[in-house]
Amino acid sequence: MSDYHDQQKDHRQAPWNKGRLVGQKRPLKPKEVWNIRARLQIEARKRDLAMFNLAIDSKLRGCDLVRLKIDDLCVGGRLRDRATIIQRKTGRPVQFEITEQTRASVEDWLAILKIREGRFLFPSRVHKQPHITARQYARIVHGWVRSAGLDDSAYGTHSMRRTKASQIYKKTGNLRAVQLLLGHTKLESTVRYLGVEVDDALSISEQVDL
């Protein structure tokens, strides 16, 4: 009887990524970021545009992004240039910048949010939930990826987190800076997260013609 109930429970609580390819998710390329951003602008999806831009700028995990509060980004009714968030996973603070285009999209979204008078930046439409869930965010991300004509099984919420970090590393080679921006406690974690050893090895290999 116990096994039967466990099976029933497992069936009811199937993970959101069941049947998907799991593992390291690809970061978005600059042209793919532009593609998704342009589609969201054309379709006037102000919440999603603010969420997308913030996900790229902040490099936050999904669980932290969905819990962002208006006060985390605003002071005296104005958006901060930089924000500091306590990470849920590590309990450690991490800072991120709010770029000009992100600022514009967040301000547009806040103008709509004032009607709802909610504390959370991305409130849920479900009455009992104060903000959207990490699972809902994951579904939103997969929708963005599909809209760009990409294979959504190769991307996920960590693609948003890795996108700007991977570009910073490619342009500067500064792993320490990326470590700080991602809020990693160990540099080794950043190396594994970005997969830079593999990327660097392939780059070197491509330069050797036998």
Secondary structure, DSSP 8 states (H G I E B T S, - for coil): -HHHHHHHHHHHT--TTTTS--SS-----HHHHHHHHHHHHHTT-HHHHHHHHHHHHH---HHHHTT-BHHHHEETTEE-SEEEEE-TTT--EEEEE--HHHHHHHHHHHHHHTTTT-SBSS--SSTT-SS--HHHHHHHHHHHHHHTT--GGG--HHHHHHHHHHHHHHHH--HHHHHHHHT-SSHHHHHHHHTHHHHHHHHHHHT---
